[in-house]
Amino acid sequence: MPAAKSPLSRFSSAEITRMFKFAKRVIRHPSFDILISAATQPVGRLLVVTSAKVGTAPTRNKIRRRCKEIFRKDQFFLQPYDCIMIAKKDAPLCSYQDIQALISSAYQKAASALDAHRPA
């Protein structure tokens, strides 16, 4: 099992551009859009995008902290995917459990899509 030694949410601008170019939207929700792309590192990473439309700085930071904690706690970094979470206006209304369910379903959809494209 690979250890998460590298920061799980640090990206260069070139990596961010590449992720947005190749990522596929797997979840469209009133609070978040979740995009998944193939991992570029040995561990999967998370990018949380929160615009000023979401709320004040403390609100945006709370959303980022929740997403990152779920990502670490549930060990989604062990999956071979990089994840982009784009917070929308309703994101502050999501509870911790709601965000956890969204991320879990995003990774389940990504895994099933990957299995569908593998030759038998």
PyMOL commands that set and color helices and strands:
alter all, ss='L'
color gray80, all
select helices_A, chain A and resi 13-22+52-54+57-73+76-78+91-93+96-117
alter helices_A, ss='H'
color red, helices_A
select strands_A, chain A and resi 24-28+32-38+46-49+81-87
alter strands_A, ss='S'
color yellow, strands_A
deselect
rebuild
show_as cartoon
